[in-house]
């Protein structure tokens, strides 16, 4: 792997535009209800009239590559905006969002993305490459949010190899609020449709098990991040200004999973998702 060549992508930029349309907001709400902040849910803090729910920005301006320009995994082929990392399996590793102003219904949104860093690491299953992308989102009113997006690339799955050990269940954590969410294939399909996400790990069972070596379809990282984002806002009483999260382990779809959070003494909020086995899959922190 020529890391110096890959690091030559640092500094590359891409700009995309989109609209916060009634259709997008309605379909986002239909996908995530009742785990969103809206006036119809009095047990959650209500979003002011016209504001988009937290996490909607992950559905804006998705890449729309022609079919002929997709890789075998259903993503856009690497080597354009993103560096051509010679490792085939990719996932969200985590990220952080700082919100300056809420998105509103009807907003014309511009997202400027920059490859910020590339680093290598040796994991339990082999080499890993982390690519960091910075997204700056703005509207006619000015900057709306800044996001650090961490992507991890891994080696190909070897058929017949022993699957990675399942995450160990964590010690029971105190929670101030918890939601039970059905991790159904329909939820995955709807979110993939909202985000024009062709990644086959979310809908193609033969592919995700035989080619990528997972036990089943995987719940999107942004689904978990969106749920934690909204739960944190419920605990804070407002949308978080700062929100950071990291994937701990893949979450296999099918069973009901848990989204939980607790207030810290300093006023911040810790959130996490748990699989049906009680093991943590994503951790997040938020503050007002």
Buried (B, 14 or more C-beta within 10 A) or exposed (E): EEEEEBBEBBEBEBEBEBBBEEEBBEBBBEBBEEBBBBEEBEEBBEBEEEBBBBBBBBBBBBBEBEEEEBBEBBBBBBEBBBBEBEBBBBBBBBBBBBBEBBBBBEBEBBBEBBBBEBEBEEEEBEBBBBBBBBBBBBBEEEEBBBBBBBBBBBBEBEEEEEEBEEBEEEEEEEBEBBBEBEBBBEBBBBBBEBBEBBBBBBBBBEBBBEBBBBBBBBBBBBBBBBBBBBBBBBBBEEBBBEBBBBBBBBBBBBEEBBBBBBBEEEEBBBBBBBBEEEBBBBBBBBBB
